Amino acid sequence: MSMVDLGQLQQGPPQRNPTERRVTSRFPVQQEIRYHLLQPRSGSLSGVGKTLDVSSGGVLFTTSERLPAGRMVEIAMHWPARLNGTCPLQFVATGRVIRSDQNTAAVRIQRYEFRTRAAQTMTAGAAGA
């Protein structure tokens, strides 16, 4: 069940900005993200960045270099929510780079999945405490 702002219910639905072309809402999620181009034409292009915002249709994230627009990329990040409140998840998606500059890239998601990942193990020092 989603949370609803009671003020919005009394005022009606929020008005959409006519210049906004996005269909889905973006959320300011900041997580480390790993990316790599699929079928690179010249060498392997991959790196690590940080997500700036995430929606059901795409991801905007930082990069260490410009990613070629139009190319397919795979991205992976730790998902901030846990399965059943306990099991950590990883979000893995493939999509097309729709916009890129020297420091950021926007990817339109075409396919995604959630994978379970191992929980962080305790260090030897913490286990004895």
Secondary structure, DSSP 4 states (H G I P E B T S, - for coil): -----HHHHHH-SPPPPTT---SS--B----EEEEEESS-SSS--EEEEEEEEE-SSEEEEE-SSPPPTT-EEEEEEEEEEEETTTEEEEEEEEEEEEEE-SSEEEEEEEEEEEEE-PPPPPPHHHHT-
